[in-house]
Amino acid sequence: MLPKFYTSCFENLLTPAQYKMLQILVILLQFQKTVTIEKLATVFPQPIRFESRRRSIQRFLLLPQLSIQYLWFPLLKRWVKNSRITKGKRLVFAIDRTQWKQQNVFVIS
């Protein structure tokens, strides 16, 4: 589901319950065509009311551990370390940021 080094970074930053929630959300995102918190809350396999599932997902996505500083920079650092660049070659990262409704979306590839 996720590359091994992603898994190790996630496990170091998140509690076991938070990590399990991340795994479930990734699986749901792979199967859902429309991705909204409400849609994810509808199909999220947690035996609580819809509104509670929605708030739980919202709180999870706002965790400081999922910020660029704590999660994504260490992943980038690891990519650079594991890139096996030979002398004279370059490693290129494509970085994109866009505004989606009220949120900034940051993508690196």
Secondary structure, 3 states (H helix, E strand, C coil): CCCHHHHHHHHHHCCHHHHHHHHHHHHHHHHCCCCCHHHHHHHCCCCCCHHHHHHHHHHHHCCHHHCHHHHHHHHHHHHHHCCCCCCCCCCCCCEEEEEECCEEEEEEC
